[in-house]
Amino acid sequence: MPLIANQRLSLWQRGALVFLLLGFIVFGGIVEMRSAFMDRRHCDLDVYLRGAWAVRTGNDLYNITDDNNWHYNYPPLLAIALVPLADPPAGENQAGMLPYALSVALWYLFSLACLAVAVHWLASALEKRFQFTSDLTRWWAFRLFPVLACLVPVGHTLMRGQVNMLVLLLFCGMLAGMLKGQGMRAGLCLAGAICIKLIPAFLLIYPLWRRDWRCLCGCALGSLIGLVLVPVAVFGPGKTLVLFQQYTEVLIRPALGTGTDASRAHELTNVVATDSQSLQAMLHNTLNRDLATRPRQPATWVLAVNYLLGGVLTLLTLWPARRKNANIVLALGALILVMLFISPVCHLHYYVFALPLVMGFLAQDFQRHNRVGRGIILLLSLNMITWIVPNLPGLELWREIGLATYGAFLIWLVAVVRLWNGTSSRGWRLDPHIWPRSTQFALVNEGRWRAGSVSDRRKAVVSPVAQAPDSPAIQ
C-alpha cells in the first residue's frame, strides 16, 4: 500500500465529500421516482427484470417485453443472475416477487457499489504499480476525479438503470489483473463482461496481440462457464442451443446488417431508432440530415467505411502497445473507446467506459508532475461539454451528428499520442508491466531516476525474484 503521510482532510474537502454523497442520495430519489412512480417506467432496468421473470417462470426469454414493449437483448447469464429481482407483467402472479420500487432501489445501490469498487480496484493497482507516496488528499483525488470527469455518462447510466457499472467493474478488474501480472484473473473479468454484453469480445485482440496466454485461458474458462455451463444448468442443453440461435437471429445478425428479423428494429437495430453515437450512425446521420426522409439503415459503403476506420484506429492503438514497456491502462483504455466507436450501437451512457483511460492519464500526471496537469484538465473539460450538450433540450442536432463521440475521439487521440511517444517512465521501461516480475524500485518521481548516476540505477535494479511482492523467497 502507498504511504499516506497526511491522515486528515481539510474542512472544505470533507464538506465536498459530504456534498457529493448527498448528491448521489438525492439523485437516487429522482431515479426511484422516474423508474417506479410515473406514468410509465423511464428506465431500462425492467428489461433485465422482465427477462429474469421469463427465466424464473419458463417463458420465452427473447420474446417477452417490458412495460415499454422493449425486449431483452443480452446473453442469458444476466437474466439468470437477476432472477431474485424478477418483475412479472401486469396481471401475472405476484406471489414471492419483490416490489418493483424496491428492486429499483437495490439496483441503484448495487450500481453505486460497482462504481466505487471499480475505481478503488484500479486506483489501488496503479498506486502499487508506481509505488506512489500519497497523502490522503491525493488518495481521494485519484478516486473521485475520474468519477467527476465522467459524471455525465455516470449519471446517465444510473438514471436509466443500465448494467454499465457492472461491466465497468469487470473492465477495471481486468486492468488491475494485468497490472499485477494476474493474467487468469484478468481473463475471467473480461469473460464476465463478454457474458453480459458481447461487444467486449473485441478486447480479446489485446491479449492476442501481446500473446498473453494466461489471460486468454482465463477468458476461455470464464466464457465457458458464463455462456455454456450456467445456461445449460438452468435451461438444459437443448433449450440453451435454441436460445443462442434465437439471440443470433433477432439481434446479432440484424445489428451487423446481415439479418432480416425486424423485431428489434424500432428499439435498437435501426440507426434512427436510438441516439447511437457510433461511427456508422454519425456518418449516416450527417449525410442524411432530414429525419423524415432519413433511411432506416446505413448504406453498404457507410458500413465499409466504418469497418475500415475501425481497423485503422485499432492498428494505431495496438502498434505502440506491442512494446513490452507499453502503458497497459492507456492502451486498453484507448481500445475500449475504439470498441465503442465501431459498435453497431453506442448509446451516450456507454462513455462511462472512458473512466479507466482517465485514471491512466491521472496516474501518468501524478508520477511525472505530482499533480493533475493543466492539459488533462482542459481535455476533460472540453470532453464534458461534448457530453453535456447532446443531452440538452433543443440541441438534438448535436446528438444526431455524434458530438459526444468527437469528444471521446479527442481523448483517444491523446492516449495514442502518449503511447507513440513512449511517455512511460524509465523505470517502467526497464521494468516490464507484469507486477510479479518487477523490481521494487520506488517510482515515486520519474526525475529522481533520471537524475541519479548510472551506478545508482544499477544498484536499484535488484533481482526480480527476490523483490517480487508475492515471491516465496520473501514470505
Secondary structure, 3 states (H helix, E strand, C coil): CCCECCCCCCHHHHHHHHHHHHHHHHHHHHHHHHHHCCCCCCCCHHHHHHHHHHHHHCCCCCCCECCCCCECCCCHHHHHHCHHHCCCCCCCCCCCCCCHHHHHHHHHHHHHHHHHHHHHHHHHHHHHHHCCCECHHHHHHHHHHHHHHCHHHHHHHHHHCCCHHHHHHHHHHHHHHHHCCCHHHHHHHHHHHHHHCCHHHHHHHHHHHHCCHHHHHHHHHHHHHHHHHHHHHHHCHHHHHHHHHHHHHHHHHHHCCCCCCCCCHHHHHCHHHCCCCCHHHHHHHHHCCCCCCCCCCCCHHHHHHHHHHHHHHHHHHHHHHCCCCCCHHHHHHHHHHHHHHHCCCCCHHHHHHHHHHHHHHHHHHHHHHCCCCHHHHHHHHHHHHHHHHHHCCCCHHHHHCCHHHHHHHHHHHHHHHHHHHCCCCHHHHHCCCCHHHCCCCCCCCHHHHHHCCHHHHHHHCCCHHHHCCCCHHHC
